[in-house]
Amino acid sequence: MLWGVLPLGALGVAACGPGPHPARSVVFATGADLQSINPLVTIHPFARQVERYALLTTLVRYDAALTPQPYLARTWRWTPDRRSLVFTLVRGVRWSDGAPTIARDVAWTLNAARDAATGYPRLDDLSAIAFVNDPNDSTVIVRFATPQTDVPDVFTDLAILPAHLFDSVPPERIRQAAWNEHPVGNGPFRFVLHEAHRRWVFEANRDFPAALGGPPRLDRFVVVVIDEPSTKLAALTAGEVDFAGIQPAHAAFVRQDPKLALLTYPVLLPYGIVFNVRRAPFADRRVRLAVTLAVDRREIVDGYLYGFGTPAYGPLPPDVQAVAPPRPIPTNPDSSRQLLGGRRVAFELLTVGSGEAALEQMLQAQLARAGFDVTIRQVELTAFLDRVYGPRHDFDAAVLGIQGDLGLGYLQVLDRISGVAVRADPIAAARVFRDSLPVAFLYHARGVQGMNRRVQGVRMDLRGELPTLTHWWALP
């Protein structure tokens, strides 16, 4: 059942222009506020896309084939020892306050991210950097402690900030910086307005240089916050928003509407059961393996995701080249029972929410067949983060999805959660996860978006929802 549609004023859409759909504006619904628009502190996946595709620029960006391409850095080269990476920046890029974007901005951003006091979520990805230098306004030199093989993935994700607005802010105060409320960017869109838990409004930067792609085709890009799935779907079908994330169960409904298109695409968002190896029963690898054998991933993908996903046996989807290919472990409840030696093993499965917990109930039934007595414990998000990510690590096992990255830096986060020692080297880290099984990976999700067909030029892929944002245009 779909509940009544929110009026335009409630969504904050009407203020964008005359009527619900100004011809050159697009409204994108998200389930939660963007948390922060500061790339040094945010962990919100969609906020990170807004940062690198709308408001700000990154040194390097991926093309559709996930090959690094020039962006703010028009060229780069390695020194013969592969320990220094020299970037040459595009000239003529300006911040929205008129100041030029220069090498000092890049050096400041990278050095701030490397400072543990800042709290940058991908700090571990920068651990190989020895120093960053800006010998002139258009050159940045990144020196590594050891030889490197490729441009680090983190350089495609960390958007550059204006040093002249941040260099007087101590690292521990960056979360409270004035810039966070009124961000000054250098990307294809400029910040206009933020109303907490309601909307973000961005307008086209008509001075965005041709060398970086030129100005966007849209005049405005609006992100509205709608946290209830059925309300979000109703707003999409009523034409109040142009994009809305869709639950797999609603996909058939969207397909039946001639005004709408259903977009489905791979995302780097693996889901799994994370084990706390610091305590029983999961200090024993045999018990971790027993859970891994008991889980029927195909049943989860077909029954819970309605086919919008792929079974997961490792940290990267099967269509992404893995640095250490996983060993698929087929479902085998009999082998799981043998590992348990006929005993029943009880544990608490922690998860976020207060509803039906359909995935968790499916896991509970699958594991019961193998000899596990699982108690599902649902808690609200703050309590979940405290128990799983906090210093006490007060959980037996937890179901979670985590934003991945091609460099596998996110394995360091799972390392801290599970308690398995993982080295910074991504190949070694992937091997530890493959062999020690601190996580029983369940599935690789696919993004599912409903889109108003009036919006053209859209491509969503492993890079996210917004990589082609500057090419979008809208019919009246």
ABEGO torsion letter per residue (X at the ends): XBBBBBBAAAAGAAAAEBEABBAABBBBBBABBAGBABAAABABAAAAAAAAAAABBBABBBBAAGBBBBBABABBBBBAAGABBBBBBBBGBBBAAGBBBBAAAAAAAAAAAABAAAGBAAAAAAAABABBBBABAABBBBBBABBBABBBAAAAABBBBBAAAAAABBAAAAAABAAAABBBBABABBBABBBBGABBBBBBBAABBAAAGEBBABABBBBBBBABAAAAAAAAAAGABABBBBBAAAAAAAAABAABBBBBBBBBBBBBBBBBAABOAAABAAAAAAAAAABBAAAAAAAAAGGBEBBBABABBAABBBABBBBBBBBBAAAAAAAAGGBBBBBBBBBBEABAGAAAAAAAAAAAAAGBBBBBBBBBAAAAAAAAABAAGBBABBBBBBBBBAAGAAAAAAAAAAGBBBBABAAAAAAAAAAAGABBBABBBBBBBBBBAABBGBBBBAAEAAAAAAABBBBX
